[in-house]
Amino acid sequence: MTAHLSRISVPPPGEKPAARRRGTTAPPASSGAMPEDAPRREPRRRVLDAAIACFTRAGFHGTSMQQICTEAGMSPGALYRYFPSKEAIIIAIVDEERAMRMSCLELLETAPSFVEGLARMGDVLFSAQTPMVCLELGPEIYAEAARNPALKPTFDAVEDEMNAAIRAHLVAAQARGEIDAGIDPDVAMLMINAIGDGLVLRHSLEPGLPLGEMMPALAGLIARMLAPATAPTLSPDRTP
């Protein structure tokens, strides 16, 4: 489950998860008050955290640059020194997630099987043990990338990079006999991504759904979908 599950992001060592940073930087947008910890963060970080909080509440199109300024506790002139447009902020958020997503490949590399690696990635994403921007903004990012030519190249580059890495693990699993060698890897990746995207969307519709707890069962279904075909069982009085 690429998050996509491929959209899973694990914060680099020493960095707080984005959602936790937001936890102390989200006063009501109408308050106009500078967040309590704003002076201790560099201005570009303040803008990104403020934008994530606003986008989560109202969506990309429901958020204005002025609302981001208010959330960040800075003037429009100061904000525009870092980001000339809302699209530039969105691209920066996607770029920032790029390294975080790639770091999650370690879960595939250290898992005993490909499907178990996917399950571990899903558990990290949906169990809330590490709050992630991609989970909260996933549907917004997908929709915006589909219709915004300024964002789509960046989004596609991140997707292609992650998908290529996961596909390589899938092909290696086929070579080990874990996955049916007759399955087209590109078709398998399409199905895995579709499952991951669907789970992210389902989470946005039902935030209380315990998807993290469901990972073992979901992984079992995927394992059955990808398992090598077994030879037909013949009755004792029949020969092949």
C-alpha positions as CSV (number, residue, x, y, z in Angstrom):
1,M,0.0,0.0,0.0
2,T,2.0,2.9,-1.2
3,A,0.0,5.8,0.5
4,H,-0.3,6.0,-1.7
5,L,1.7,3.6,0.6
6,S,4.3,5.2,-1.6
7,R,3.3,8.4,0.0
8,I,4.4,7.5,3.4
9,S,6.7,9.9,5.1
10,V,9.0,9.2,8.0
11,P,10.7,12.3,9.5
12,P,14.5,12.3,9.2
13,P,16.4,11.7,12.4
14,G,16.3,14.7,14.8
15,E,13.3,16.3,13.1
16,K,9.9,16.5,14.6
17,P,7.0,15.1,12.6
18,A,5.2,17.9,10.6
19,A,1.9,17.3,12.4
20,R,3.5,17.6,15.8
21,R,5.1,20.9,14.7
22,R,1.7,22.1,13.7
23,G,0.2,21.1,17.0
24,T,1.6,24.3,18.6
25,T,1.2,26.6,15.6
26,A,-2.5,26.5,14.8
27,P,-4.5,29.3,16.6
28,P,-7.7,30.3,14.8
29,A,-6.8,31.9,11.5
30,S,-8.8,35.0,12.4
31,S,-6.9,35.7,15.6
32,G,-4.0,37.5,13.9
33,A,-1.8,36.5,16.8
34,M,1.7,35.3,16.2
35,P,2.0,31.6,17.2
36,E,3.7,31.2,20.6
37,D,6.7,29.4,19.2
38,A,7.0,31.4,15.9
39,P,10.1,33.4,17.0
40,R,12.0,30.2,17.6
41,R,11.5,28.9,14.0
42,E,13.0,30.3,10.9
43,P,10.6,32.2,8.7
44,R,10.4,29.7,5.8
45,R,9.5,26.9,8.3
46,R,6.8,29.1,9.8
47,V,5.2,29.7,6.4
48,L,5.2,26.0,5.6
49,D,3.7,25.0,8.9
50,A,1.1,27.7,8.7
51,A,0.2,26.7,5.1
52,I,-0.2,23.0,6.2
53,A,-2.5,24.0,9.0
54,C,-4.6,26.2,6.7
55,F,-4.7,23.6,3.9
56,T,-5.8,20.9,6.3
57,R,-8.7,23.1,7.6
58,A,-9.9,24.6,4.3
59,G,-8.2,22.9,1.4
60,F,-5.9,24.6,-1.1
61,H,-8.6,26.6,-2.9
62,G,-10.3,27.5,0.3
63,T,-7.1,29.1,1.7
64,S,-5.8,32.5,0.8
65,M,-2.3,33.8,1.0
66,Q,-3.5,36.3,3.6
67,Q,-4.8,33.5,5.8
68,I,-1.4,31.9,5.6
69,C,0.2,35.2,6.6
70,T,-2.1,35.4,9.6
71,E,-1.5,31.9,10.6
72,A,2.3,32.4,10.3
73,G,2.2,35.7,12.1
74,M,4.0,37.6,9.4
75,S,3.3,40.3,6.8
76,P,2.5,39.6,3.2
77,G,5.8,41.2,2.2
78,A,7.7,38.9,4.5
79,L,5.9,35.8,3.2
80,Y,6.4,36.7,-0.5
81,R,10.2,36.9,0.1
82,Y,10.1,33.1,0.5
83,F,7.1,32.0,-1.7
84,P,5.8,34.0,-4.6
85,S,2.6,32.1,-4.8
86,K,0.4,29.5,-3.2
87,E,1.6,27.0,-5.8
88,A,5.2,27.6,-4.8
89,I,4.2,26.7,-1.2
90,I,2.5,23.5,-2.3
91,I,5.5,22.5,-4.4
92,A,7.8,23.1,-1.4
93,I,5.6,20.8,0.8
94,V,5.7,18.0,-1.8
95,D,9.5,18.4,-2.2
96,E,9.9,18.3,1.6
97,E,8.1,15.0,1.8
98,R,10.3,13.5,-0.9
99,A,13.2,12.6,1.3
100,M,10.8,11.5,4.1
101,R,9.0,9.1,1.7
102,M,12.3,7.6,0.4
103,S,13.5,7.0,4.0
104,C,10.5,4.7,4.4
105,L,12.1,2.3,1.9
106,E,14.1,0.9,4.8
107,L,10.9,-0.8,5.9
108,L,10.8,-2.8,2.7
109,E,14.6,-3.5,2.8
110,T,14.5,-4.9,6.4
111,A,11.2,-6.8,6.3
112,P,11.2,-10.6,5.9
113,S,9.0,-10.3,2.8
114,F,7.7,-7.7,0.3
115,V,4.2,-7.9,1.6
116,E,5.3,-7.6,5.2
117,G,7.2,-4.5,4.2
118,L,4.1,-3.0,2.7
119,A,2.2,-3.8,5.9
120,R,4.9,-2.1,8.0
121,M,4.7,1.0,5.8
122,G,0.9,1.0,6.2
123,D,1.1,0.6,10.0
124,V,3.5,3.6,10.2
125,L,1.1,5.7,8.1
126,F,-2.2,4.8,9.6
127,S,-1.4,3.9,13.3
128,A,-0.8,7.6,14.1
129,Q,2.6,6.6,15.8
130,T,4.1,9.2,13.5
131,P,1.7,12.0,12.3
132,M,2.3,12.7,8.7
133,V,1.4,15.6,6.3
134,C,0.7,13.2,3.4
135,L,-2.1,11.5,5.3
136,E,-3.9,14.7,6.1
137,L,-3.4,16.4,2.7
138,G,-3.2,13.3,0.5
139,P,-6.6,13.8,-1.3
140,E,-5.9,17.6,-1.7
141,I,-2.5,17.0,-3.1
142,Y,-3.8,14.3,-5.6
143,A,-6.6,16.6,-6.8
144,E,-4.4,19.6,-7.1
145,A,-1.7,17.7,-9.0
146,A,-4.3,16.4,-11.5
147,R,-5.5,19.9,-12.5
148,N,-2.5,22.2,-11.8
149,P,0.2,22.1,-14.5
150,A,2.6,24.0,-12.1
151,L,2.4,21.3,-9.5
152,K,2.1,18.1,-11.6
153,P,5.8,17.8,-12.7
154,T,7.0,17.9,-9.1
155,F,4.3,15.5,-8.0
156,D,5.0,13.1,-10.9
157,A,8.8,13.1,-10.2
158,V,8.2,12.2,-6.5
159,E,5.7,9.5,-7.5
160,D,8.0,8.0,-10.2
161,E,11.0,7.9,-7.9
162,M,9.1,6.1,-5.1
163,N,7.3,3.8,-7.5
164,A,10.5,2.7,-9.2
165,A,12.1,1.8,-5.9
166,I,9.1,-0.2,-4.7
167,R,8.8,-1.9,-8.1
168,A,12.4,-3.0,-7.8
169,H,11.6,-4.7,-4.5
170,L,8.5,-6.3,-6.0
171,V,10.6,-7.7,-8.9
172,A,13.2,-9.0,-6.4
173,A,10.4,-10.7,-4.5
174,Q,9.2,-12.4,-7.7
175,A,12.8,-13.7,-8.2
176,R,12.7,-15.1,-4.7
177,G,9.4,-16.9,-5.4
178,E,7.3,-14.8,-2.9
179,I,5.2,-13.3,-5.7
180,D,3.8,-15.0,-8.8
181,A,6.4,-14.6,-11.5
182,G,3.6,-14.4,-14.1
183,I,2.2,-11.1,-12.7
184,D,3.1,-8.0,-14.7
185,P,5.0,-5.8,-12.2
186,D,3.4,-2.7,-13.6
187,V,-0.1,-4.1,-13.2
188,A,0.8,-5.1,-9.6
189,M,2.1,-1.6,-8.8
190,L,-1.1,-0.1,-10.2
191,M,-3.2,-2.3,-7.9
192,I,-1.0,-1.6,-4.9
193,N,-1.1,2.2,-5.5
194,A,-4.8,2.1,-6.0
195,I,-5.3,0.3,-2.7
196,G,-3.0,2.8,-0.9
197,D,-4.8,5.8,-2.5
198,G,-8.1,4.4,-1.5
199,L,-7.1,3.9,2.1
200,V,-5.8,7.5,2.3
201,L,-9.1,8.7,0.9
202,R,-11.1,6.4,3.3
203,H,-9.1,7.9,6.2
204,S,-10.1,11.4,5.2
205,L,-13.8,10.3,5.1
206,E,-13.6,8.2,8.3
207,P,-10.7,9.5,10.5
208,G,-11.7,7.2,13.3
209,L,-11.4,4.0,11.2
210,P,-8.6,1.9,12.8
211,L,-6.7,1.3,9.6
212,G,-3.5,0.6,11.5
213,E,-5.1,-2.3,13.3
214,M,-6.4,-3.6,10.0
215,M,-3.0,-3.8,8.4
216,P,-2.4,-7.5,9.1
217,A,-5.7,-8.4,7.5
218,L,-5.1,-6.1,4.5
219,A,-1.6,-7.5,4.1
220,G,-3.1,-11.0,4.1
221,L,-5.4,-10.1,1.3
222,I,-2.6,-8.5,-0.8
223,A,-0.4,-11.6,-0.1
224,R,-3.2,-13.8,-1.5
225,M,-3.5,-11.5,-4.5
226,L,0.2,-11.8,-5.3
227,A,0.9,-15.3,-4.2
228,P,2.4,-17.8,-6.8
229,A,-0.3,-19.9,-8.4
230,T,-0.5,-23.4,-7.0
231,A,-0.7,-26.5,-9.1
232,P,-4.2,-28.0,-9.4
233,T,-5.0,-30.9,-7.0
234,L,-5.7,-34.1,-8.8
235,S,-7.8,-36.9,-7.5
236,P,-6.0,-40.2,-6.8
237,D,-7.4,-41.9,-9.8
238,R,-6.3,-39.2,-12.3
239,T,-3.0,-38.3,-13.8
240,P,-1.9,-35.0,-15.3
